[in-house]
């Protein structure tokens, strides 16, 4: 009982690095488990203020449910403190936006605007290579499920010529009167496979996901293992953050915000394309 009371008192103090050491003095090794955000679902609950210090759930009927005071304490714990690019000012601006008294922001697990990036290893024609998958939650009749929405694989990217580079170099094309020749001049397009993109519509975008499925079904791509998982969040208006898992000594570990930036709606589209390697 005394131990529990001491822990509650300590939890109500700000979670700075120094006070993290105080928690350790009282709780020993247990504090290390309480301090880290061990699951992605727990990150959601801590961000929203929906669990107590020991990880027990709060519900709407509970007094502390989504308490601004509780959320402020948790939010201090949810950043990667070893990343110097996430400055105190940036943290404070983000926290102030999230905890706005008139319009507080809560993360919604089923609300979209977030997705997973999974780095994997596949054997491609016998050679082990990295392949990146992107997954999103999709509603289904049974509830929801994770689905693969896109992939990036460097060997695929080498096959296709960048459309923008073609504009700079000068495009080869089929004459607008080619139909009068029954398009017989298509032969020059297929004789030089390296410049085939010249004869495609400008809006064409290579579909790596289809290629991925094709190569897996042909047996040319064989799954080996998963090497890393992280998540990209766009649920907070005008902000982006990346969620990564840190396994290290101390209290600042587990699932933490590893990248944080202010973005406009225009920046958001550019950033998503960058993440997808488009």
Secondary structure, 3 states (H helix, E strand, C coil): CHHHHHHHHHHCCCCCHHHHHHHHHHHCHHHHHHHCECCHHHHHHHHHCCECCCCCECCCCCCCCCCHHHHHHHHCCCECCCCCCCCHHHHHHHHHHHCCCCCCCCCCCCCCCEEEEEEEEEEECCEEEEEEEEEEEEEECCEEEEEEEEEECHHHHHHCCCHHHHHHHCCCCCCCCHHHHCCHHHHHHHHCHHHHHHHCCCCCCCCHHHHHHHHHHCCCEEEEEEEEEEEEECCCCCEEEEEEEECCCCCCCEEEEEEEEECCHHHHHHHHHHHCCC
